[in-house]
Amino acid sequence: MKGRSSILLAGIFACGFLCAWLVKPAESLPPLEETSAERDSRSPRRVTPDRRESSAMRSANARIAVLLDDGQDWQPGSDVDYPRLLAALQRRAGLSGLEGRSKWLLCRIVTSWYDANPGDALSWVVGLGNPKDEGELLSEIARNCELGDDFQFREILERHGSAFRPSGLFEEWARRDFGAAWEWSYANVSSGRQLQGMAEAWSEKVGNDEVAEFAARLMDESNWDPEVAKRRNWGREQWRVEHMHIVLGMLMNRPSPDRFQSLLERVPDRQESLNALLRANLHLNIASARRYREGLLNQMTADERMTAFESIDPDFIRRSNRIRENFEEVLNLLGHSAEEIDWMLPAPAPEDSTQAPESNEPAQDPFD
């Protein structure tokens, strides 16, 4: 009896436990993770920086394609993305050494940007990290934009390095402040052609007396500077030749008939200067060079002409029929006899068959 009671109590307890377990509230399960598609269906799509960049570059590439391939005119606007347009152009054709429409477009884009925001444009250009491209763009800016009075020519050129210094920037600096531009450049620039371009740019905006004063200083060998010559690896003769080419560049396109007179009044040795001025021009056969020679010969007396031609290597005259014909015409007009002209302009011997045929290439520089 007692055993049956124990079994009955145990059964009742088990049934109670089972009922309690069945009726107790179920534990809440963690919600299912929301999918990206569900999130996007409820909220605006968020574009990642990478997607924005790709979209912007695609737009820039398409714009460059329209401008170059379809020939559409360039019209800058307030929302133009200049850096990406230039990057798109760079991928197609590079930024230096361009030809045709690519060159035109490069100039229009970078100058429009500089006109709209000079600070940003200049910072981007000088930070490209490619000196050749930087030099190309800086030259375009200098030649086509209105640079402010506080434009930092020296600072930009000093940080730019020497390999591809922008000629346009040098020339504009020379026009603004020739004294400062020449002093810095003469001490730091090794290219005689770069110095010549600066002097020419400056000479276009000043009078004969200023040009003559500067040219006479360049021609005066007492101003020989061995330290500067050493930095450039110039010997004394090369120093003289480079200076004469700078003088020639300033005088070639000056329309004034007294361009030589002002200079010859200042040089220490008139005859030596006449000789050098004549020799410096002989390798050129363009119209301005012919006018230069005619003007210079008109400044000389008959004896000075004879002496000047005596300083020229006769083989140089023999090698260039065009130069000889030009001189012969002028000397005839100046009253020289046939004998004097034959002496000043020796012709090649008829039996000489070793002479190279006349070509369109510039004659060899008689200084070389």
C-alpha positions in Angstrom: 0.0 0.0 0.0 2.8 2.3 1.0 4.8 1.5 -2.2 1.8 2.1 -4.4 1.3 5.6 -2.8 5.0 6.5 -3.5 4.6 5.5 -7.2 1.4 7.5 -7.5 3.1 10.7 -6.0 6.0 10.3 -8.4 3.7 10.1 -11.3 1.7 13.2 -10.2 5.0 15.2 -9.9 6.2 14.2 -13.3 2.9 15.1 -14.9 3.0 18.5 -13.2 6.5 19.2 -14.4 5.6 18.3 -17.9 2.6 20.5 -17.9 4.6 23.4 -16.5 7.2 23.1 -19.2 4.6 22.9 -22.0 2.7 26.0 -20.9 5.7 28.4 -20.0 6.4 31.3 -22.4 8.8 30.4 -25.2 12.2 32.3 -25.2 12.3 35.0 -27.9 14.6 34.0 -30.8 17.1 36.5 -32.2 15.7 38.3 -35.3 16.9 37.2 -38.7 19.7 39.4 -40.1 18.4 42.0 -42.5 19.7 41.5 -46.0 21.3 44.3 -48.0 18.5 44.1 -50.6 15.9 44.7 -47.8 17.9 47.6 -46.4 18.2 49.2 -49.9 14.4 48.8 -50.4 13.8 50.9 -47.4 16.4 53.7 -47.7 18.1 55.7 -50.4 21.1 54.0 -52.0 24.5 55.0 -50.7 27.3 55.3 -53.3 30.7 54.4 -52.1 33.7 56.7 -52.7 35.1 54.2 -55.2 31.8 54.3 -57.2 31.8 58.1 -57.1 35.3 58.2 -58.4 34.5 55.8 -61.2 31.4 57.7 -62.2 33.4 61.0 -62.2 36.2 59.6 -64.3 33.7 58.0 -66.7 32.1 61.4 -67.1 35.5 63.1 -67.6 36.5 60.5 -70.2 33.3 61.0 -72.1 33.7 64.8 -72.0 37.2 64.5 -73.4 36.1 62.1 -76.1 33.4 64.6 -77.2 35.9 67.5 -77.3 38.6 65.6 -79.1 36.8 63.0 -81.3 33.6 64.9 -82.1 35.2 68.3 -82.3 32.9 70.0 -79.8 34.0 73.5 -78.7 35.3 74.0 -75.2 32.9 75.9 -72.9 34.0 76.1 -69.3 31.3 76.1 -66.6 31.0 76.7 -62.9 30.9 73.0 -62.1 33.8 71.8 -64.3 35.9 69.0 -62.7 39.2 70.3 -64.0 41.6 67.7 -62.3 39.7 64.8 -63.8 39.4 66.3 -67.2 43.2 66.8 -67.3 43.7 63.3 -66.0 41.4 61.9 -68.7 43.4 63.9 -71.3 46.7 62.7 -69.9 45.6 59.1 -70.2 44.7 59.6 -73.9 47.7 61.7 -75.0 49.9 62.8 -72.1 50.3 66.4 -71.1 53.5 67.4 -72.8 54.5 67.3 -76.4 50.9 67.2 -77.6 49.9 68.0 -81.2 46.9 69.6 -82.8 43.6 69.7 -81.0 45.0 67.9 -77.9 47.4 70.8 -77.4 44.7 73.3 -77.9 42.4 71.5 -75.5 45.1 71.2 -72.8 45.7 75.0 -73.0 42.0 75.8 -72.8 41.4 73.6 -69.8 44.3 74.6 -67.7 44.0 78.3 -68.4 40.2 78.3 -67.8 40.9 76.6 -64.4 43.6 79.2 -63.6 41.3 82.0 -64.5 38.5 80.6 -62.3 40.7 79.5 -59.3 44.4 80.4 -59.7 45.4 79.0 -56.3 43.9 75.5 -56.8 45.1 75.3 -60.4 48.7 76.3 -59.6 48.8 73.9 -56.6 47.7 71.0 -58.7 50.1 71.8 -61.5 53.2 72.1 -59.4 52.2 68.9 -57.5 52.0 66.7 -60.5 55.4 65.1 -59.8 56.3 65.0 -63.5 58.6 68.0 -64.3 58.0 67.8 -68.0 54.2 68.0 -67.6 54.5 70.7 -65.0 56.7 72.8 -67.2 54.3 72.5 -70.1 51.3 73.6 -68.1 53.2 76.4 -66.3 54.2 77.8 -69.7 50.6 77.6 -70.9 49.4 79.5 -67.8 52.1 82.1 -68.1 51.5 82.8 -71.8 47.7 82.8 -71.7 46.6 84.0 -68.3 46.7 87.2 -66.4 49.2 86.5 -63.6 48.7 88.5 -60.5 51.2 91.1 -59.3 52.2 88.8 -56.4 52.9 85.8 -58.6 55.9 84.0 -57.1 58.1 83.4 -60.1 61.3 82.6 -58.3 59.7 80.4 -55.7 58.0 78.2 -58.3 61.1 78.0 -60.5 63.3 77.1 -57.5 61.0 74.2 -56.5 60.5 73.1 -60.1 64.1 71.9 -60.7 66.3 72.4 -63.7 65.3 69.6 -66.1 62.2 71.0 -67.7 61.9 74.6 -66.5 59.0 76.4 -68.2 60.2 78.9 -70.8 56.9 80.7 -70.7 57.4 81.5 -67.0 60.9 82.8 -67.5 59.8 85.0 -70.3 56.8 86.5 -68.4 59.1 87.1 -65.4 61.6 88.9 -67.7 58.8 91.2 -69.0 57.7 92.0 -65.4 61.1 92.5 -63.7 64.0 91.9 -66.0 66.7 92.8 -63.4 65.5 90.2 -60.9 64.7 87.6 -63.5 68.1 87.9 -65.3 70.1 87.9 -62.0 68.6 84.7 -60.8 68.5 83.0 -64.1 72.0 83.9 -65.1 73.3 82.3 -61.9 71.0 79.2 -62.0 70.1 78.4 -65.6 72.5 76.5 -67.8 70.7 76.8 -71.1 71.8 79.6 -73.3 68.6 79.3 -75.3 66.6 79.8 -72.2 68.5 83.0 -71.4 68.1 84.1 -75.1 64.3 83.7 -74.9 64.1 85.8 -71.7 66.2 88.6 -73.3 64.1 88.6 -76.4 60.8 88.8 -74.4 62.1 91.7 -72.5 63.6 93.5 -75.5 60.2 93.6 -77.2 58.9 96.0 -74.7 61.8 98.4 -74.2 63.6 101.0 -76.4 66.8 100.8 -78.4 68.9 102.5 -75.8 68.0 99.9 -73.1 68.6 97.0 -75.4 71.9 98.6 -76.6 73.1 99.1 -73.0 72.4 95.5 -72.1 73.8 94.1 -75.3 77.0 96.1 -75.0 77.5 94.6 -71.5 77.1 91.1 -72.8 79.7 91.8 -75.6 82.2 93.3 -73.2 84.7 90.6 -72.4 85.9 92.4 -69.4 82.6 91.2 -67.8 83.8 87.6 -68.1 82.7 85.7 -65.0 84.8 82.6 -64.4 82.5 81.3 -61.6 79.4 81.4 -63.8 81.3 80.0 -66.7 82.5 77.1 -64.6 79.0 76.2 -63.4 77.9 76.1 -67.0 81.0 74.3 -68.2 81.7 77.1 -70.6 85.2 78.0 -71.7 85.9 81.6 -72.6 85.1 81.2 -76.3 81.8 79.4 -75.5 80.9 82.2 -73.1 81.5 84.8 -75.9 79.5 82.7 -78.4 76.5 82.3 -76.1 76.4 86.0 -75.3 76.5 86.8 -79.0 73.5 84.6 -79.7 71.6 86.4 -76.9 72.5 89.8 -78.5 71.5 88.4 -81.9 68.1 87.3 -80.6 67.4 90.8 -79.2 68.4 92.6 -82.4 67.0 90.3 -85.1 63.4 91.5 -85.0 63.8 95.1 -84.0 62.3 97.2 -86.7 64.2 100.4 -85.9 66.8 101.3 -88.5 69.2 102.6 -85.8 69.2 99.3 -83.7 72.9 98.9 -84.5 73.8 102.5 -84.1 72.8 102.7 -80.4 74.8 99.5 -79.7 77.9 100.5 -81.6 78.1 103.8 -79.7 78.6 101.8 -76.5 80.9 98.9 -77.4 84.6 99.1 -76.4 85.9 98.0 -79.8 83.7 99.0 -82.8 85.5 96.8 -85.5 85.6 93.7 -83.3 82.0 94.2 -82.5 81.0 94.5 -86.2 82.9 91.3 -86.9 81.1 89.4 -84.2 77.7 90.8 -85.1 78.1 89.7 -88.7 79.4 86.3 -87.9 76.7 85.6 -85.3 74.0 85.8 -88.1 75.6 83.9 -91.0 74.0 80.5 -90.1 70.5 81.8 -90.6 68.8 82.2 -93.9 65.4 83.6 -93.0 63.9 87.0 -94.0 64.7 88.7 -90.7 68.3 87.4 -90.8 68.7 88.9 -94.3 67.3 92.2 -93.2 69.6 92.1 -90.2 72.7 91.6 -92.4 71.6 94.4 -94.8 71.1 96.8 -91.9 74.4 95.9 -90.3 76.4 96.3 -93.6 74.8 99.7 -94.0 76.3 100.8 -90.7 79.8 100.0 -91.9 82.3 101.9 -93.9 83.7 100.2 -97.0 87.0 99.4 -95.1 85.0 98.1 -92.1 83.1 95.7 -94.4 86.3 94.4 -96.0 87.8 93.8 -92.5 84.6 92.1 -91.3 84.5 89.7 -94.2 88.2 89.0 -93.5 87.2 87.6 -90.1 84.9 85.0 -91.7 86.1 81.6 -92.6 86.1 81.7 -96.5 85.0 78.0 -96.6 81.8 79.0 -94.9 81.0 81.4 -97.7 81.8 78.8 -100.3 79.5 76.3 -98.7 76.4 78.4 -98.9 75.3 79.8 -102.2 72.2 81.5 -100.7 74.3 83.5 -98.2 76.7 84.4 -100.9 73.9 85.6 -103.2 72.3 87.7 -100.4 75.7 89.4 -99.6 76.5 89.9 -103.3 73.3 91.8 -103.9 73.8 94.1 -100.9 77.5 94.8 -101.6 76.6 95.8 -105.2 74.1 98.3 -103.9 76.7 99.7 -101.5 79.0 100.4 -104.3 81.7 97.7 -104.0 83.5 96.7 -107.1 83.4 93.2 -108.6 87.0 92.6 -107.5 86.2 93.6 -103.9 83.1 91.4 -103.9 85.0 88.4 -105.2 87.6 88.9 -102.5 85.0 89.2 -99.8 82.9 86.3 -101.1 85.2 83.6 -102.5 83.4 81.2 -104.8 84.1 77.5 -104.8 86.6 76.2 -107.4 84.7 74.9 -110.5 86.5 71.6 -110.4 85.6 71.0 -106.8 83.1 68.1 -106.9 83.3 67.3 -103.2 80.9 70.1 -102.1 77.6 68.9 -100.6 74.5 69.9 -102.6 72.6 72.9 -101.3 69.9 72.0 -98.9 67.1 73.6 -96.9 68.9 72.8 -93.6 70.3 75.8 -91.7 74.0 76.4 -92.5 76.5 75.4 -89.9 77.0 78.0 -87.2 80.3 79.8 -88.2 81.1 80.1 -84.5 81.3 76.3 -84.2 
